Amino acid sequence: MKKLVLALSVSILALYSCQNTENSVQSDSPATAQAQSRDALGQEGVVDDQSSPDIVKLAVANDDLTTLVTAVKAAGLTTSLSNAGPFTVFAPLNSAFDKLPAGTVDNLLKKENLGQLEDILGHHTYVGVIRENQFSDGQNLGMVDGKNITIKMVDGKPTVNGTINIVATVPASNGIIHVVDGVILPE
């Protein structure tokens, strides 16, 4: 009798175990598909409606930064700027790109000029977070492209190289965005 109860118990446990395995495989399937999809897209493909948005998500959501977003995508930098950072990005408005000579943006978006585009975008990105109240007159910042920009105080407000104004500052989950009214070109 003890052998029958033991055999029956083992059979029930085995059957229960198989059912749980099937259920877990079925319930993991959508998660597995989502993980595979996320891996194919990179960090910027992570869906997270709970946390504060990162720099790329904030830029994508702003209609005044569409030219910058197009440039970041063309240069293949969406994953880099979606990562943990922290980054300080000086994000030119669409109107800032419009101030460049006609055809400049279209030319930079060409495949053969993507290296130059990466350099320009790197000249707008600092590794670390610098809030507006942390800027000081004459402060030099080493940008991702290896060159410096200089913060100059004009009428008590920080400017980039004395001519480009910060028109808005937006914190992001992986840094901070300073929206600027000019494109910062490396020398």
Secondary structure, 3 states (H helix, E strand, C coil): CHHHHHHHHHHHHHHHHHHHHHHHHHHHHHHHHHHHHHHHHCHHHCCCCCCCCCHHHHHHCCHHHHHHHHHHHHCCCHHHHHCCCCEEEEEECHHHHHCCCCCHHHHHCCHHHHHHHHHHHHCCEEECCCCHHHCCCCEEEECCCCCEEEEEEECCEEEECCCEEEEEEEEECCEEEEEECCCCCCC
